Amino acid sequence: MLIIDSGFGFHVILSGLDEIYYKIGSKVSFGKNIGEIKTIKSNPSELYV
């Protein structure tokens, strides 16, 4: 699970990532990949926001 403080008291919670590219306290830049979802044909991947 990844929680992003988007400012002005709002937070974005992402669940379902297989790999997260950022560590706690890191700044996330607009347009950058934050993680990866691995897909398997028999079990489609989902990202929860």
C-alpha positions as YAML, in Angstrom:
chain: A
units: angstrom
residues:
- id: 1
  name: MET
  ca: [0.00, 0.00, 0.00]
- id: 2
  name: LEU
  ca: [1.23, 3.46, -0.89]
- id: 3
  name: ILE
  ca: [-0.11, 6.65, 0.72]
- id: 4
  name: ILE
  ca: [0.67, 9.94, -1.04]
- id: 5
  name: ASP
  ca: [0.18, 13.29, 0.70]
- id: 6
  name: SER
  ca: [-1.11, 15.38, -2.19]
- id: 7
  name: GLY
  ca: [-1.32, 18.57, -0.13]
- id: 8
  name: PHE
  ca: [-4.17, 20.71, 1.19]
- id: 9
  name: GLY
  ca: [-5.09, 17.91, 3.64]
- id: 10
  name: PHE
  ca: [-5.73, 15.30, 0.92]
- id: 11
  name: HIS
  ca: [-4.11, 11.86, 0.68]
- id: 12
  name: VAL
  ca: [-4.15, 9.28, -2.11]
- id: 13
  name: ILE
  ca: [-4.07, 5.62, -1.08]
- id: 14
  name: LEU
  ca: [-2.93, 3.08, -3.69]
- id: 15
  name: SER
  ca: [-3.31, -0.64, -3.12]
- id: 16
  name: GLY
  ca: [-2.54, -3.55, -5.45]
- id: 17
  name: LEU
  ca: [1.00, -2.68, -6.55]
- id: 18
  name: ASP
  ca: [3.42, -5.62, -6.75]
- id: 19
  name: GLU
  ca: [6.42, -3.32, -6.51]
- id: 20
  name: ILE
  ca: [6.72, 0.25, -5.15]
- id: 21
  name: TYR
  ca: [9.61, 2.38, -6.42]
- id: 22
  name: TYR
  ca: [9.65, 4.91, -3.56]
- id: 23
  name: LYS
  ca: [10.65, 4.70, 0.10]
- id: 24
  name: ILE
  ca: [8.93, 6.32, 3.07]
- id: 25
  name: GLY
  ca: [9.41, 10.10, 3.03]
- id: 26
  name: SER
  ca: [10.38, 10.27, -0.66]
- id: 27
  name: LYS
  ca: [8.97, 12.98, -2.90]
- id: 28
  name: VAL
  ca: [6.96, 11.75, -5.87]
- id: 29
  name: SER
  ca: [7.26, 13.82, -9.04]
- id: 30
  name: PHE
  ca: [4.40, 14.38, -11.47]
- id: 31
  name: GLY
  ca: [4.51, 11.97, -14.41]
- id: 32
  name: LYS
  ca: [6.94, 9.50, -12.81]
- id: 33
  name: ASN
  ca: [6.19, 5.80, -12.36]
- id: 34
  name: ILE
  ca: [5.48, 4.97, -8.73]
- id: 35
  name: GLY
  ca: [5.29, 1.21, -8.99]
- id: 36
  name: GLU
  ca: [4.47, -1.86, -11.02]
- id: 37
  name: ILE
  ca: [1.58, -4.28, -11.34]
- id: 38
  name: LYS
  ca: [2.57, -7.67, -12.72]
- id: 39
  name: THR
  ca: [-0.02, -9.27, -14.96]
- id: 40
  name: ILE
  ca: [-0.89, -12.92, -15.32]
- id: 41
  name: LYS
  ca: [-3.27, -13.96, -18.11]
- id: 42
  name: SER
  ca: [-5.34, -16.20, -15.84]
- id: 43
  name: ASN
  ca: [-5.59, -13.56, -13.10]
- id: 44
  name: PRO
  ca: [-5.93, -9.95, -14.35]
- id: 45
  name: SER
  ca: [-4.24, -7.32, -12.17]
- id: 46
  name: GLU
  ca: [-6.12, -4.48, -10.52]
- id: 47
  name: LEU
  ca: [-5.02, -1.21, -8.94]
- id: 48
  name: TYR
  ca: [-7.18, 0.22, -6.17]
- id: 49
  name: VAL
  ca: [-7.23, 3.99, -5.61]
...
